């Protein structure tokens, strides 16, 4: 049983972890443990001396030994003597923010809970149980349901929270994090993923000092700047050993993640939607659901932690049936043509792509309205037949006749001032009636909090997809939200706007992806500006970054891989000099880097030399032969490109029989030993044969002594080494 309740101790066990809570003598729900399985009541670790200036609960009478400010708490709320970062802040009927939550009841439910209107993980195999612990305020009928989904084999605990107002008064939710995690020690470092447009999810590891380390987004999207996931790793944790905790938010809007090191050197880590400027009104009998957070723990290093997330996201979060399917190799015309194309030009790109083995043609931005540059027509999702010189349907048919699939770019949430939609519905845009909104990429944002807008978009895109037999959709979002004012909401509820916007986006994504289950959706937000677990629920893959430079992609894809599976990471070979950096890398290197993702091309293939075309054909052959391993296998980071002269990674089949190592050596170092990497995830007692020359290695040797990479002249030189496990009995015969 993954949930055990004994003497008010709640123990949630997975294969390799124990998550434990205990109701104490005052009815406070303590968080007693998250870590390796210790097989006991862990509340003994909460043994505090008297600590001055830590206020004591009234109930403790004259004892000065018990303070909420010191204890490890499960869902701490502000206003009653815990001076640390609260998980929950409400405005209660007396006008204050004081809330005193005590244990009320619990329930064990078969199956995994879902969260209304929000993406959340699921369990199709019905192996998961849900624990619901209800807390209640001592004064008001305010109930807080803490929800836990226990995924035993996956080593994952999911969390969510519902706040129920059963008072006869209106209350406000000012902050409700999805998960709060108190840990008794502080020798942790935090790994987080920061960046900017075209340079997202760069891994940064930093030690914690006293006070609060904080990341987040106030952009109405999870953002390029900070990804909504944090890892707490013990100081000595590396890829292959040591303890690490992950907290990943299933949410695509503004968020905050705070890690506080308190006066007792304890840690409190919280993650949830952004509380700044957030106020959610709860009338009597209404409730509020916080998004989900996915927690995972490993004592075997960051590699295992990442694979736990990858497996979980693939099996229990991405709901599209494409998740376990081979994806078509695509050609996207964006970097090939930008806005400058007509139907014939597109067809010629598609034809040359088809000859090389490419299976899906994607028509990017510029096919609608009068969209000849980025200053017009968003919102006018009507085909520009004059520009295409043919109806879209005809273009699709011609592409289909080649034996290729057809994909289309859309940006549903946006509108250009120069558009019919804006002229017809100026009040459908996020803007205060008193101020002009900020433009970004010349565009404005639609009021997705308005159900009328969502209905309209559903109808427009349904028609477009149905009339044109589209096989793939790229859903883009090319700006951050700056004007948090929705004309559809009253002034009193403007502080709900950011979250209501996200609910509208999820609603539209839900409607379109449910209706068009056979269409492959790829998410995008100026590259990876909203690459998060919320979006992956609807879209099985996401365009990783607008930076297609193979060198930079090593860093971007390295950071992305800590939480997100490779099967979700859109990666393409583009032209040189690279359009973002001007760098020249070989076609081979560009191919290797793009193979660590859902593979495709984004350049004018007709400009390639015959030799390059042959190389593309070969790349496609290679990728197809390894695709299953890339999409379903384990993935290991074999180097830290920030620290080393090489970016290396490997794919290992679940049965540990097939291994592909790929690497990019940034710079040739003359008169030095060859670069080498230590493999991970092999069977140490088995023999592995290197395919290219038949050399045999034991798994242990490859993991402990490493594998040499070829010593090549040049910069950003890539390589790929295949190994396969051999039947030990036949070793002599090899
Ligand atoms: C964004 C995307 C690109 C491309 C352009 C089109 O920047 O990330 O891939 O689709 O928009 O405008």
Boltz pocket constraint, residues with backbone or C-beta under 6 A from the ligand:
constraints:
  - pocket:
      binder: B
      contacts: [[A, 334], [A, 364], [A, 365], [A, 409], [A, 476], [A, 478], [A, 524], [A, 525], [A, 526], [A, 527], [A, 543], [A, 545], [A, 546]]
      max_distance: 6.0
